Amino acid sequence: VMIYYLYMEKDLEKLDSLIVKQAVRDVASKDVNLSKKALSYFNSLEFITLCLRNKIDVYKVQTSINELSDYPLLSRKKMSNDIAKVIDNLFVGGDI
């Protein structure tokens, strides 16, 4: 039972990382409505819960995402890809 729980926890962690990465990419979208919805996700209870579950500093992420949204589109695209790599390191690399 404990081994099963550990596998489920890892699966949930992977799913969480995919959700956050997609939300970051959506913030960088040229579709204004999609970008706004993604920004609102980063201020939602669901996101805060995800951060707490994964021991991630909610405030730092929210600040970074708000700053990202202030950049021009091309810069946002590049930066969102860079952030996706950091997310992979946080979730997969283990330094949550």
C-alpha positions in Angstrom: 0.0 0.0 0.0 2.8 2.4 0.9 4.6 1.8 -2.4 1.4 2.4 -4.3 0.9 5.7 -2.4 4.5 6.8 -3.4 3.8 6.1 -7.0 0.5 8.0 -6.9 2.3 10.9 -5.2 4.9 11.0 -8.0 2.2 10.8 -10.6 0.4 13.7 -9.0 3.6 15.7 -8.8 4.2 15.1 -12.6 0.6 16.1 -13.3 1.0 19.3 -11.2 4.2 20.2 -13.2 2.4 19.8 -16.5 -0.5 22.0 -15.3 1.9 24.7 -14.2 3.9 24.6 -17.4 0.9 24.9 -19.5 -0.5 27.8 -17.5 2.9 29.6 -17.9 2.8 29.0 -21.6 -0.8 30.3 -21.7 0.2 33.5 -19.9 2.6 34.0 -22.8 -0.1 33.4 -25.4 -1.0 36.0 -28.0 -4.6 35.1 -27.3 -5.5 37.9 -24.7 -8.4 35.9 -23.2 -6.3 32.8 -22.7 -3.5 34.9 -21.2 -6.0 36.5 -18.7 -7.5 33.2 -17.7 -4.0 31.8 -17.1 -3.1 34.8 -15.0 -6.2 34.3 -12.9 -5.3 30.7 -12.4 -2.1 31.8 -10.7 -4.2 33.6 -8.1 -6.7 30.8 -7.6 -7.2 28.5 -4.6 -6.4 25.6 -6.8 -2.9 27.0 -7.6 -2.2 27.9 -4.0 -3.2 24.3 -3.0 -0.9 22.9 -5.7 2.0 25.0 -4.4 1.4 24.0 -0.8 1.2 20.3 -1.9 4.6 20.6 -3.7 6.2 22.9 -1.2 6.6 25.8 -3.6 6.6 29.5 -2.6 3.3 30.8 -3.9 4.3 34.4 -3.6 7.5 34.0 -5.6 5.7 32.2 -8.4 2.9 34.8 -8.5 5.3 37.7 -8.6 7.3 36.1 -11.4 4.2 35.4 -13.4 2.9 38.9 -13.0 6.3 40.3 -14.1 6.3 37.9 -17.1 2.9 39.2 -18.2 4.3 42.7 -18.4 6.8 41.8 -21.1 6.2 42.1 -24.9 4.9 38.9 -26.6 8.1 37.6 -28.1 10.0 38.1 -24.8 7.1 36.3 -22.9 7.4 33.4 -25.3 11.1 32.9 -24.7 10.8 33.5 -21.0 7.9 31.1 -20.7 10.1 28.4 -22.3 12.9 29.2 -19.8 10.4 29.0 -16.9 9.2 25.6 -18.2 12.7 24.3 -17.9 12.9 25.6 -14.3 9.6 23.9 -13.5 11.0 20.6 -14.8 14.0 21.0 -12.5 11.8 21.9 -9.6 9.3 19.0 -10.0 11.5 16.4 -11.7 14.9 17.4 -10.4 13.6 17.3 -6.8 14.5 20.7 -5.5 10.9 21.7 -4.8 
